[in-house]
């Protein structure tokens, strides 16, 4: 099992790649969600003023 996590001496690069990929996927999921909520709030504010 330790050899699996060691990845034949390339563990740092392999696990760093997995970590960066997971981070990018998380950002790609959260950013549009947050932008959508912000746009809805701005539209609500705009139409409440009119």
N, CA, C and O atoms as a CHARMM CRD file, in Angstrom:
* protein
*
  200
    1    1 UNK  N      0.81900  -1.19000   0.00000 PROA 1      0.00000
    2    1 UNK  CA     0.00000   0.00000   0.00000 PROA 1      0.00000
    3    1 UNK  C      0.86500   1.25600   0.00000 PROA 1      0.00000
    4    1 UNK  O      0.53400   2.24500  -0.65500 PROA 1      0.00000
    5    2 UNK  N      1.96400   1.21400   0.73200 PROA 2      0.00000
    6    2 UNK  CA     2.85600   2.37200   0.79200 PROA 2      0.00000
    7    2 UNK  C      3.44100   2.66100  -0.59000 PROA 2      0.00000
    8    2 UNK  O      3.64000   3.82100  -0.94900 PROA 2      0.00000
    9    3 UNK  N      3.71100   1.62900  -1.35100 PROA 3      0.00000
   10    3 UNK  CA     4.25800   1.81700  -2.70000 PROA 3      0.00000
   11    3 UNK  C      3.24500   2.52100  -3.60800 PROA 3      0.00000
   12    3 UNK  O      3.62000   3.31700  -4.46900 PROA 3      0.00000
   13    4 UNK  N      1.97800   2.22300  -3.40800 PROA 4      0.00000
   14    4 UNK  CA     0.94000   2.90400  -4.18600 PROA 4      0.00000
   15    4 UNK  C      0.98100   4.40800  -3.92000 PROA 4      0.00000
   16    4 UNK  O      0.93600   5.20900  -4.85400 PROA 4      0.00000
   17    5 UNK  N      1.06700   4.78700  -2.64500 PROA 5      0.00000
   18    5 UNK  CA     1.09700   6.20400  -2.30400 PROA 5      0.00000
   19    5 UNK  C      2.42600   6.85500  -2.66400 PROA 5      0.00000
   20    5 UNK  O      2.48700   8.06600  -2.87900 PROA 5      0.00000
   21    6 UNK  N      3.46900   6.07500  -2.73000 PROA 6      0.00000
   22    6 UNK  CA     4.78700   6.60100  -3.11000 PROA 6      0.00000
   23    6 UNK  C      4.87000   6.82500  -4.61900 PROA 6      0.00000
   24    6 UNK  O      5.63200   7.67900  -5.07200 PROA 6      0.00000
   25    7 UNK  N      4.11100   6.08300  -5.38900 PROA 7      0.00000
   26    7 UNK  CA     4.01500   6.21200  -6.85200 PROA 7      0.00000
   27    7 UNK  C      5.36900   6.07700  -7.55100 PROA 7      0.00000
   28    7 UNK  O      5.65900   6.80000  -8.50400 PROA 7      0.00000
   29    8 UNK  N      6.16900   5.17000  -7.08100 PROA 8      0.00000
   30    8 UNK  CA     7.44100   4.90400  -7.73600 PROA 8      0.00000
   31    8 UNK  C      8.39100   6.10100  -7.74000 PROA 8      0.00000
   32    8 UNK  O      9.19800   6.24900  -8.65800 PROA 8      0.00000
   33    9 UNK  N      8.30100   6.94300  -6.73300 PROA 9      0.00000
   34    9 UNK  CA     9.18400   8.10100  -6.64400 PROA 9      0.00000
   35    9 UNK  C      8.58000   9.37200  -7.24100 PROA 9      0.00000
   36    9 UNK  O      9.18900  10.43900  -7.16300 PROA 9      0.00000
   37   10 UNK  N      7.40700   9.27100  -7.82700 PROA 10     0.00000
   38   10 UNK  CA     6.76600  10.42700  -8.45900 PROA 10     0.00000
   39   10 UNK  C      5.54200  10.90500  -7.67400 PROA 10     0.00000
   40   10 UNK  O      4.67100  11.57900  -8.22500 PROA 10     0.00000
   41   11 UNK  N      5.48000  10.55800  -6.40400 PROA 11     0.00000
   42   11 UNK  CA     4.29900  10.86000  -5.60100 PROA 11     0.00000
   43   11 UNK  C      4.00000  12.35200  -5.55600 PROA 11     0.00000
   44   11 UNK  O      2.84200  12.75500  -5.67400 PROA 11     0.00000
   45   12 UNK  N      5.02100  13.17000  -5.38600 PROA 12     0.00000
   46   12 UNK  CA     4.80200  14.61200  -5.28900 PROA 12     0.00000
   47   12 UNK  C      4.09300  15.13600  -6.53100 PROA 12     0.00000
   48   12 UNK  O      3.12400  15.88700  -6.42200 PROA 12     0.00000
   49   13 UNK  N      4.56300  14.75000  -7.69900 PROA 13     0.00000
   50   13 UNK  CA     3.97400  15.23500  -8.94500 PROA 13     0.00000
   51   13 UNK  C      2.57500  14.67400  -9.18100 PROA 13     0.00000
   52   13 UNK  O      1.67000  15.37800  -9.63000 PROA 13     0.00000
   53   14 UNK  N      2.42200  13.38800  -8.86600 PROA 14     0.00000
   54   14 UNK  CA     1.12300  12.74300  -9.07700 PROA 14     0.00000
   55   14 UNK  C      0.07000  13.33700  -8.15500 PROA 14     0.00000
   56   14 UNK  O     -1.00600  13.72500  -8.61100 PROA 14     0.00000
   57   15 UNK  N      0.37100  13.41200  -6.85400 PROA 15     0.00000
   58   15 UNK  CA    -0.61700  13.91600  -5.90100 PROA 15     0.00000
   59   15 UNK  C     -0.85000  15.41400  -6.08400 PROA 15     0.00000
   60   15 UNK  O     -1.96100  15.90100  -5.87500 PROA 15     0.00000
   61   16 UNK  N      0.18300  16.13600  -6.46900 PROA 16     0.00000
   62   16 UNK  CA     0.01000  17.56100  -6.75300 PROA 16     0.00000
   63   16 UNK  C     -0.90600  17.74600  -7.96600 PROA 16     0.00000
   64   16 UNK  O     -1.73400  18.65700  -7.98600 PROA 16     0.00000
   65   17 UNK  N     -0.76300  16.89900  -8.96000 PROA 17     0.00000
   66   17 UNK  CA    -1.62500  16.96400 -10.14000 PROA 17     0.00000
   67   17 UNK  C     -3.07500  16.67100  -9.76800 PROA 17     0.00000
   68   17 UNK  O     -3.99000  17.35400 -10.22800 PROA 17     0.00000
   69   18 UNK  N     -3.27800  15.65500  -8.93700 PROA 18     0.00000
   70   18 UNK  CA    -4.63400  15.35200  -8.48300 PROA 18     0.00000
   71   18 UNK  C     -5.21100  16.52500  -7.69700 PROA 18     0.00000
   72   18 UNK  O     -6.37300  16.88800  -7.88200 PROA 18     0.00000
   73   19 UNK  N     -4.41800  17.10500  -6.83600 PROA 19     0.00000
   74   19 UNK  CA    -4.89100  18.21800  -6.02100 PROA 19     0.00000
   75   19 UNK  C     -5.24300  19.43700  -6.85100 PROA 19     0.00000
   76   19 UNK  O     -6.28400  20.05700  -6.63200 PROA 19     0.00000
   77   20 UNK  N     -4.39500  19.78500  -7.79300 PROA 20     0.00000
   78   20 UNK  CA    -4.65300  20.94100  -8.65200 PROA 20     0.00000
   79   20 UNK  C     -5.87800  20.68300  -9.52000 PROA 20     0.00000
   80   20 UNK  O     -6.69900  21.58000  -9.71400 PROA 20     0.00000
   81   21 UNK  N     -6.00700  19.47800 -10.03900 PROA 21     0.00000
   82   21 UNK  CA    -7.17700  19.13300 -10.85300 PROA 21     0.00000
   83   21 UNK  C     -8.46000  19.25000 -10.03800 PROA 21     0.00000
   84   21 UNK  O     -9.45700  19.78200 -10.52500 PROA 21     0.00000
   85   22 UNK  N     -8.44300  18.76300  -8.81700 PROA 22     0.00000
   86   22 UNK  CA    -9.61900  18.85500  -7.95600 PROA 22     0.00000
   87   22 UNK  C     -9.94700  20.31600  -7.65500 PROA 22     0.00000
   88   22 UNK  O    -11.11700  20.69700  -7.63100 PROA 22     0.00000
   89   23 UNK  N     -8.93500  21.12100  -7.43000 PROA 23     0.00000
   90   23 UNK  CA    -9.15200  22.54100  -7.16200 PROA 23     0.00000
   91   23 UNK  C     -9.76800  23.24500  -8.37000 PROA 23     0.00000
   92   23 UNK  O    -10.69000  24.04600  -8.22000 PROA 23     0.00000
   93   24 UNK  N     -9.26100  22.94800  -9.56300 PROA 24     0.00000
   94   24 UNK  CA    -9.79300  23.55300 -10.78900 PROA 24     0.00000
   95   24 UNK  C    -11.24800  23.13800 -11.00100 PROA 24     0.00000
   96   24 UNK  O    -12.08200  23.96500 -11.36700 PROA 24     0.00000
   97   25 UNK  N    -11.54900  21.87800 -10.77600 PROA 25     0.00000
   98   25 UNK  CA   -12.93800  21.41800 -10.91500 PROA 25     0.00000
   99   25 UNK  C    -13.85400  22.10600  -9.91000 PROA 25     0.00000
  100   25 UNK  O    -14.98300  22.46900 -10.24200 PROA 25     0.00000
  101   26 UNK  N    -13.37800  22.28400  -8.70300 PROA 26     0.00000
  102   26 UNK  CA   -14.16600  22.96000  -7.68800 PROA 26     0.00000
  103   26 UNK  C    -14.42300  24.42100  -8.06100 PROA 26     0.00000
  104   26 UNK  O    -15.54000  24.91500  -7.90900 PROA 26     0.00000
  105   27 UNK  N    -13.40500  25.10200  -8.54200 PROA 27     0.00000
  106   27 UNK  CA   -13.56300  26.49500  -8.97100 PROA 27     0.00000
  107   27 UNK  C    -14.51700  26.57200 -10.15500 PROA 27     0.00000
  108   27 UNK  O    -15.37100  27.45700 -10.20700 PROA 27     0.00000
  109   28 UNK  N    -14.38100  25.65600 -11.10100 PROA 28     0.00000
  110   28 UNK  CA   -15.27100  25.64800 -12.26600 PROA 28     0.00000
  111   28 UNK  C    -16.71800  25.35700 -11.88400 PROA 28     0.00000
  112   28 UNK  O    -17.63400  25.73300 -12.61500 PROA 28     0.00000
  113   29 UNK  N    -16.93200  24.70900 -10.77500 PROA 29     0.00000
  114   29 UNK  CA   -18.28700  24.45800 -10.30200 PROA 29     0.00000
  115   29 UNK  C    -18.83300  25.65300  -9.51800 PROA 29     0.00000
  116   29 UNK  O    -19.98300  26.04800  -9.71200 PROA 29     0.00000
  117   30 UNK  N    -18.02100  26.22300  -8.64200 PROA 30     0.00000
  118   30 UNK  CA   -18.49600  27.26600  -7.74300 PROA 30     0.00000
  119   30 UNK  C    -18.59300  28.64800  -8.38600 PROA 30     0.00000
  120   30 UNK  O    -19.51600  29.40200  -8.08000 PROA 30     0.00000
  121   31 UNK  N    -17.67400  28.98500  -9.25800 PROA 31     0.00000
  122   31 UNK  CA   -17.65100  30.33200  -9.82000 PROA 31     0.00000
  123   31 UNK  C    -18.93800  30.69300 -10.57300 PROA 31     0.00000
  124   31 UNK  O    -19.49700  31.75700 -10.30600 PROA 31     0.00000
  125   32 UNK  N    -19.43000  29.86900 -11.49200 PROA 32     0.00000
  126   32 UNK  CA   -20.68800  30.23300 -12.15500 PROA 32     0.00000
  127   32 UNK  C    -21.87400  30.27900 -11.18800 PROA 32     0.00000
  128   32 UNK  O    -22.78300  31.09300 -11.35400 PROA 32     0.00000
  129   33 UNK  N    -21.86200  29.41600 -10.19300 PROA 33     0.00000
  130   33 UNK  CA   -22.92900  29.41300  -9.19900 PROA 33     0.00000
  131   33 UNK  C    -22.96500  30.73700  -8.44800 PROA 33     0.00000
  132   33 UNK  O    -24.03200  31.32300  -8.26000 PROA 33     0.00000
  133   34 UNK  N    -21.79500  31.20600  -8.02000 PROA 34     0.00000
  134   34 UNK  CA   -21.73100  32.46400  -7.29000 PROA 34     0.00000
  135   34 UNK  C    -22.05300  33.64900  -8.18800 PROA 34     0.00000
  136   34 UNK  O    -22.71800  34.58900  -7.75300 PROA 34     0.00000
  137   35 UNK  N    -21.59500  33.62100  -9.43000 PROA 35     0.00000
  138   35 UNK  CA   -21.90100  34.70400 -10.37200 PROA 35     0.00000
  139   35 UNK  C    -23.40400  34.76400 -10.64800 PROA 35     0.00000
  140   35 UNK  O    -23.96800  35.85200 -10.76200 PROA 35     0.00000
  141   36 UNK  N    -24.04900  33.61200 -10.75500 PROA 36     0.00000
  142   36 UNK  CA   -25.49000  33.56100 -10.99800 PROA 36     0.00000
  143   36 UNK  C    -26.24800  34.17900  -9.82900 PROA 36     0.00000
  144   36 UNK  O    -27.17500  34.96400 -10.02800 PROA 36     0.00000
  145   37 UNK  N    -25.85300  33.82300  -8.61800 PROA 37     0.00000
  146   37 UNK  CA   -26.50800  34.38800  -7.43200 PROA 37     0.00000
  147   37 UNK  C    -26.31600  35.89900  -7.37700 PROA 37     0.00000
  148   37 UNK  O    -27.24000  36.63500  -7.03200 PROA 37     0.00000
  149   38 UNK  N    -25.11600  36.35800  -7.71900 PROA 38     0.00000
  150   38 UNK  CA   -24.84400  37.79200  -7.72300 PROA 38     0.00000
  151   38 UNK  C    -25.70500  38.49500  -8.77400 PROA 38     0.00000
  152   38 UNK  O    -26.24500  39.57000  -8.51200 PROA 38     0.00000
  153   39 UNK  N    -25.83300  37.90600  -9.93400 PROA 39     0.00000
  154   39 UNK  CA   -26.65700  38.49700 -10.99400 PROA 39     0.00000
  155   39 UNK  C    -28.11900  38.56200 -10.57700 PROA 39     0.00000
  156   39 UNK  O    -28.80100  39.54600 -10.86300 PROA 39     0.00000
  157   40 UNK  N    -28.60600  37.52700  -9.90400 PROA 40     0.00000
  158   40 UNK  CA   -29.98300  37.54800  -9.42100 PROA 40     0.00000
  159   40 UNK  C    -30.19200  38.64900  -8.39200 PROA 40     0.00000
  160   40 UNK  O    -31.21400  39.33500  -8.41400 PROA 40     0.00000
  161   41 UNK  N    -29.22700  38.82300  -7.48800 PROA 41     0.00000
  162   41 UNK  CA   -29.33400  39.88700  -6.48900 PROA 41     0.00000
  163   41 UNK  C    -29.32700  41.26400  -7.14300 PROA 41     0.00000
  164   41 UNK  O    -30.10000  42.14200  -6.75900 PROA 41     0.00000
  165   42 UNK  N    -28.45000  41.45200  -8.13600 PROA 42     0.00000
  166   42 UNK  CA   -28.37900  42.73300  -8.82800 PROA 42     0.00000
  167   42 UNK  C    -29.66200  43.00500  -9.60200 PROA 42     0.00000
  168   42 UNK  O    -30.12800  44.14400  -9.63900 PROA 42     0.00000
  169   43 UNK  N    -30.23400  41.98600 -10.21600 PROA 43     0.00000
  170   43 UNK  CA   -31.48600  42.16200 -10.95400 PROA 43     0.00000
  171   43 UNK  C    -32.62700  42.48200  -9.98800 PROA 43     0.00000
  172   43 UNK  O    -33.48400  43.31400 -10.28800 PROA 43     0.00000
  173   44 UNK  N    -32.63600  41.82900  -8.84300 PROA 44     0.00000
  174   44 UNK  CA   -33.66900  42.10600  -7.85600 PROA 44     0.00000
  175   44 UNK  C    -33.55400  43.54400  -7.35100 PROA 44     0.00000
  176   44 UNK  O    -34.56100  44.23500  -7.19600 PROA 44     0.00000
  177   45 UNK  N    -32.32700  43.99200  -7.09600 PROA 45     0.00000
  178   45 UNK  CA   -32.12300  45.37100  -6.65400 PROA 45     0.00000
  179   45 UNK  C    -32.54600  46.35800  -7.73100 PROA 45     0.00000
  180   45 UNK  O    -33.16200  47.38100  -7.43100 PROA 45     0.00000
  181   46 UNK  N    -32.22500  46.06400  -8.95900 PROA 46     0.00000
  182   46 UNK  CA   -32.56000  46.96300 -10.07300 PROA 46     0.00000
  183   46 UNK  C    -34.07100  47.10200 -10.22100 PROA 46     0.00000
  184   46 UNK  O    -34.58400  48.21100 -10.36800 PROA 46     0.00000
  185   47 UNK  N    -34.78900  45.96700 -10.18100 PROA 47     0.00000
  186   47 UNK  CA   -36.22100  46.01100 -10.39100 PROA 47     0.00000
  187   47 UNK  C    -36.98600  46.51200  -9.16800 PROA 47     0.00000
  188   47 UNK  O    -38.12500  46.96300  -9.29200 PROA 47     0.00000
  189   48 UNK  N    -36.37000  46.43800  -7.99000 PROA 48     0.00000
  190   48 UNK  CA   -37.04100  46.98000  -6.79900 PROA 48     0.00000
  191   48 UNK  C    -36.95900  48.50800  -6.78200 PROA 48     0.00000
  192   48 UNK  O    -37.79400  49.16900  -6.16500 PROA 48     0.00000
  193   49 UNK  N    -35.95000  49.06900  -7.46100 PROA 49     0.00000
  194   49 UNK  CA   -35.79600  50.51900  -7.53800 PROA 49     0.00000
  195   49 UNK  C    -36.73700  51.13900  -8.54800 PROA 49     0.00000
  196   49 UNK  O    -37.12800  52.29700  -8.40000 PROA 49     0.00000
  197   50 UNK  N    -37.11000  50.38100  -9.58000 PROA 50     0.00000
  198   50 UNK  CA   -37.91300  50.92800 -10.67400 PROA 50     0.00000
  199   50 UNK  C    -39.36000  51.00600 -10.32800 PROA 50     0.00000
  200   50 UNK  O    -40.16800  51.44600 -11.14600 PROA 50     0.00000
